[in-house]
């Protein structure tokens, strides 16, 4: 948590009294929020739990996690045993090949350097992934509000996302990415402006807390 516990970092949390109806929120609404974020903030984004169809030697369900470069630099939890660190500097086009990290349990089926052609659950289109690194066994991520609650990534794919990727992603990724988004080196007044933008576009009330 020491990486998050820095002056002027704020972590988002959906207010428990705020009713959320996914059917009333569309891509235009969430995109308006991200346009504002990209213009006014540096932010760290991480979201996981998206399930995709990816055959493997153990017939395990495979989950997909998405993180931007700011989160990757801030939170050094995704340690690798083989390969190279994630690269976020790619162009989003029809020939896109995204470098990814995969869990140890998937490495038998998808060794270092292999490519995976699949339908991405948040882009909802066929893309190519290239295995750039393999995670150490039992790499996990802790819940920000319950540190003893851990998500393990032995059968996961870690996908680096940049602004272009986020703009092409569906409303589910954009919305879930807001739930624990970390605003970096900002102020209470600037945060209040974002709260108003979220309220106006999504009809949701978000609280923002320092880690303290």
N, C-alpha and C positions, 0 to 999 in steps of 0.2 A: 504493500500500500504506500510505501514511501515515495514511489514515483508519482503517485496521484496527489499526495499530500503536500502540494506546493502553493505558495501564495497566488491568489487570483485564478485558481482553477476551480471550475464549478461543474458539478455532476447533475445531470437531469434525472427527474423522477416524476412519473405521471401521478398527479394528485389522486389519492384513493377515492375521493368523492366525485371524480370526473367520469361521467358515463361515456364509454366509447362504443360507437356503432360503426364498424368497418364499412358497412354498406353505404354510409353517408360521406365517406372520405374517398376522393378519387385522386388520380395521379397529378392532376393540375394543382390540387390543394397542397399535397406534400412537396411538389416541385417548387411552389412558391416559397415554402419554408427553407428549402435547401438553397434556393437562389439568394435568399437573405443571409443564410449562414455563410455561404461562400464569399459573399461580399463584405461581411462585417466581422467574421470570426476565423480563428484557427481552431480546429476541433479534432478530437480523437473519437473515432467511431468503431464500434465492434458489435456484431450481432451474430448469433449462431442458432442452431436448432433446425435449420432448413434441411429437409430430407430429399435426397435425389436417388435415382436408380443407377447404381454402380455395382456391377457384378464383382464378387471377390471370393477368394479361396475359402472363406469361413461362412459365407452366406449371411454376413452381418449387415444390418441396416447402416447405411452411410449417411452421416450428417455433414453439412457444409457450414463453415464459418467464414465471415467476411470482415475484413478490417482494413482501415486506411493507414497510410504511412505514419501519420502522427501517433496513432494508437500503437503501432508496431514499435516505434522508437521509444514511446513512453513506458510500455509494458513488456518487459523482456521474458515472457513466459514460454514462448514457443521455441524452445531450444531444439536444435537439430543434431542428429547423429551422423548424417551423411549429406553431402551436397552443399548448396549455397543458400544464403539468406534471400528473402523475398525481394523482388524488384517491382516497383510501382510505376515505373516510367515506360508504359506501353501505350500504343495507340489503339483506340477502340474502333475497329473496322471489320469488314466481312472476313478478313483473313486473320482475325485476332487469335493469338496463342498466348494464353496467360500462364505465367510461371507460378506453380503452387507448391505448398508443403503438404505432405500426406502423413497420416498416422502410421505407426510401426506395423499395425495389423494389416494394413493395405499394401505394404511394401513388397510382399511376396508376389502379389498379382500385378502391381505397378511399380517396378523397380526404378531406381534413379535414372532419369533421362527419358523415360517412356512418355508417350503422349496418350491422352484420353479424349475421345470424341464423345460428347454427351450433351443432353439438354440441361442447361443450367436452370435451377429452380427459381431464381429471381429475375433472370433475363428472359426466361421462357423461350429460349432459342438455342440452337445447336452451337456449341463453341468447342474449341480445342484447349485442353489444359496440358501443360508440360510439367512433369515432376522434377522440380528444381531442388527439393530437399526432403529428407525423411526425418520426422520428429523422433526425439528420444522416446523410449517406452514410457507409458503412463504420464505423459505431459497432460496437465490439466489447467483449467481456468476457474478461479473462484468467483462466486457471486459477490458483487460490490457491497451488498447489504447483509449478506450472511456468509462470512468468509469460510465457514466449515462446509458449505455447500459447493461441491466441486463437479465440474463437467470434464470428463476425460476424453482425449482425442486420439485414441488408438485406431479408431475406425472413422476418421474424419478427414476432410479436405479443407485446408486453410487457403482462402482465396484473397489475394491483395486487390483492393479496389481503389480507384482514383476518382476524381470528380466526374470524368466522362462516364465511367462505369455506373456511378450512382445515378447520373442523369438518365441512363438507359434502363435502370432496374425498375422492377414493378413497385407498386405502392406498399406492398408488404415489407420489403427491405427498407424502403425509405422511412416508413412509419416505425418499424421496430428498431431501426438505427437511432431514432430519437430518444428511445426510452432511457438509455444509460449514456447518452452522448456526453462527452467531457469537453467543456469549453476552456480553452487554454489562454492564460495570461489576459484575462478580461476584467471587467468591473461590474459592480452590481447594477449600475445604470444601463450598461449595454445589455446585460442579461434581461433586464425588465423589458427592453425593446423587443427581444426575441420572444419573451413570454406573450407579448401582445400579438406578434405575428402568428404564433402558434394558435392562440385563442381565436383570432380572426379567420384563419384559414382552415383549421381542423376542429374548432369548437371544443378543444381540450385545454385543461389547465395543467400546466407543468410547473413543478417546483424545481429550483436549482439550489444545490447545497455545496458548500465547500466540504472537502473530505473531513475536516475537523467536526 
